[in-house]
Amino acid sequence: ISNKTNKDSKSPPIKNFKIILPKNKFDEICMTLSSFDWSSFLFQYRLHNAKTQFSTFFTIVTNVISHFQIIKGSNKKKQNNQKNNWYTNDLAVMKRKLLYLHKISKISTHLKTDFKKLKKDYRQAIELAKFSFNEKYINNSTNKCKAAWKVINSNNVSKSKINNSSIRPDVFNDYFIDSVADVKKQLDVPTVSSTDLLLKSNTRKPAEHFKWVNITDVAILNAVKKLNNSDSCDVYGMSNNLLKSIIPHFVTPITHCFNACLKESYFPDELKISRI
């Protein structure tokens, strides 16, 4: 038995994975959500607090979405598809002429003038070629904002190094919360309270009293309908386009959960997480 390692054997390449949700799975997600017994869900959790109701509902929806997600891997490194793609054959011809003129421009002043003129024209042609390429790249992109920032970052030569901060998020938040109290301590105590000012101001009472009105299913559907069309996903793998497709199949339970949250002044923890 030889302990010699086989140099020819290679370990499999490390792949870059990402989780995606194919659009052809949207209909299956809709069918799964519509087949769920939401009436039993509402009855079972009717006596629970808003946090439990929303958390349970949200877990059901996200689990359905996760079931249809797939893992996509790639062995190829991500390449910048716009690097030097703007360089055309016409620019290459101009560059060859420019190099030739540069060699012979020392012979006469006339040739040196031609060289400077062609050099100026070459620079302008490069700027125009870059502009035309970037404009076409942005206009043909599905996410124009993301494409525009990609162009901006690719032309940003001075990339500053980002150092990880040692400050914890809680310390950062507490600083701004405590700063309000510090500013309040520095202010002089007013001699007249806001209540006294209101009593002296002869303010008329409103004709109508505030009345709490529950959110309706129609209001939820209209709000989702106004969202911009986007395939960008959040941390749960949900996009605006996906939400628009599936919202009719659980609009009643989500409306019930939102009303419970508003009545109890509770903002769901699941919605406090954002993708940066």
N, C-alpha and C positions, 0 to 999 in steps of 0.2 A: 504494500500500500504506500503510495507516494503522497507526501504532504505538500508537494509542489502545487501551487495555485495555477489554475488555467488562465493564462493571460488573454486568451481569445474570448473568454466568457465576459459578457458585459451585462451590467445591471440594467433593468428596464428604465427608460427615461422618465423623469418626473414630469407629470402632466399638471397643467393648470386647469383646475376645475371651476365651473360656475353652475349655479342652479338656475334653470330657466323654466318658463311655463309656455309651451307651444300654444299658439292661438287656436289651433284646431281642437284643443281640449276645452275651450270655453263652453261649448254646448254640453259637454259631459258634466262640467262643474254645475251648470245651470240645472241639469236634470237631477243631479245628486242633491242639490240644495232644495229644489222644489219637492222632492220626494220625502224630505225630512218632516217629521210630525212636529211642526212649530206650535200647534195648539197645546199639545201635551207639555211641551217645554214651558210655555207661558203659564200653564196651570200648575206645573210642578214647582216653579220658582216664584210664584206670585207673592209669597210671604217673605222672600229673601230680600236683603238690602240691594241697593243699586250696584254695588261693587261685585257681588256674587252673580247677579243677573247678567251684567255686561261681560264679565270675565268668562262665564260659561258659554254665553252666546258667541263671543269672539273666538274662543277656543274651537268651537264647532266649525265655524267658517274657515279659520286658518288651517285646521286639520284637513278639511276637504280640499283646499287649494294645494297644500303640501302633498297630498296623495297623487295629484296629477302633475307635479313638477318632476323634471328629469335633470340628471347631472350630465353636463356636457364638458368634455375634456379636449384639450388641444396640446399637441406636442410642439407646434410651431410657435416661435416667439412672435409676439405682437410687433408688427412692423409699422413704421410711419409711412402710410401710403401716399403722403403728399410731399415727401422729401425729394427735392430736385425733379419732381415730375413736371414742373413748370418749364424746365429747360427744353426748348424746342430746337429743331434742326436749323432754323433761321438764326438763332442765337449762336449756334456752333459755327456757322459760316462766318458770322460777324466776328467771332472771337479769333478765328484763323486769320482773317484779314487784318485784325488789330495786331496780332502777334507779328505778322509779316511787316506791317507798317512800322512797328516798333523797332524792328531790326534795321530797316533802311532809312528811318527818319533822321538819322545822324548825317546823312549825305547832304540834305538841303533843308532850308527853312520851310520851303513849300510843303515838303513831305511831313515835317513836324507839325505843321498846321492841320494837315489832313488827318494825322494821327490823333491829335487832340479832339478834333471834331467827331471822328469815328468813336473815340473813347467815350465822349459825352452821349452820343447816340446809343452806344452799346449799354451804358448804364440805364438810360431811359427805357430801352427795350426790355431790360431785365425787370425793372419795376413794373412795367406794363404787363409782362408775362406773368409775374407773380400775382398781380392784382386780378388778372383775368382768371387764372387758375383757382385762386382762393374764392373768388366770387362764384364760379361755377361749382366748386366743391361745397360751399355753404348752401347754395340754392338747391342742389340735388340731394342734400341730406334730409333725412326724416326729422331729425332734431337739430334745427338750424342754430339754436342758442348754444348747444354743446359743440357743434362744428365750429362756430365763430370763436369760442373760447379755446378750442384746440389750435386754431390758426394763430391766435394771439400768443398762446403759450409757446408755440413752436418758434415764434420770432422773438421771444423774450430771452435775450442772451445772458443777462445778469440774473442768474437763478440763485437767490439767497438760500443759505442752508437753514433749515428749520430745526431748532433744538427742542427736544422734549422738555416741557415745563415740569418742575418738581412740585408745583402748587396743585393740591387736590381740588376737584370741582366744588366740594362742600365749603372749603376755605374761601374760594373765590366768590361763591354765592353769599356766604355769611358776611363777607366784607361789605358788599353793596347793601345788604339788609341792615347791618349795624350802622352804616354810614347815614342812613335816614334818621336813626335815633340820635346820632351825634349832632347832626345839623339841627334837629328839633331842640336839643338841649341848649344850643347857642342862641336860639331865638328868644326874644323877650316875651313874657307871658302877657297876652292882651288883657286889657281892663274890661272889655265887653266880650261876652261869648257869642257864638254864632246864633244860638237860640234866642238870646235877647234881641239881636239885630232883626231876626225874622219876626218876632212879636211886635217890634216897633215899626216895621215896614208896611203894614196894612196890605199884606199880600193876599190876594183873593184865592180862595180855595178852588181847586179845579172842579168843573161841573161833573166830570166822570171820575170815578175811582179806578185805580189800577186793578185789572182782573187777569188772573193767570189763565192762559189758554194753552192746552196741550198741543204739541206738535202732531201734525197729521201725516199719514202715509203720502199724501199728495205733495206736501211740503218737502219731504225727504226726497222724493223722486225728482221734483223740480230742481232742488239744490244739486243733486248729483248730475242732472242733465246739463247744468251750467258749467260743470268742470271742463277744463281744456282737455282735448284729446292728447293723451300721452301714454307711451308704453314704458316709461320709467317706473321702476318698481321700488316700493318701500322695503323696510326690513322684513316684512312678512310676505314679500313676493307679490304684492298687490299693486296694480297700476290703475290709473284713472279709466282706461279703456276696459279693463277687466271689471272694475266696480260698476261701470255703466251697464255692462252685460248681465251681471248677476244680481244687482240690487232689487229687481222686481221679485226675486224668488225668496227674499227674506226681509222685505221692507216692513212688514208688520212687527216682527220681533225686535228689529233694530229701532223702530220708532218707540216701541214700549220701553226699551232699555234707555234711550235718550231722555224720555220723559221722566223716568225714575231717577236718572242722574241729575237732571235739572231740579227736581223736587228736593233731592237730598244734598244739593250743592256739591256733587262729586264729579271730578274729572277723571276718567279712566286712566289707570297707569299705563295700559297698553298703547294709548294714543300719545303718551309723552315721549315716546322713543322715535327719533327721526334719523334719517340716513343723510350723511353729509358727504 
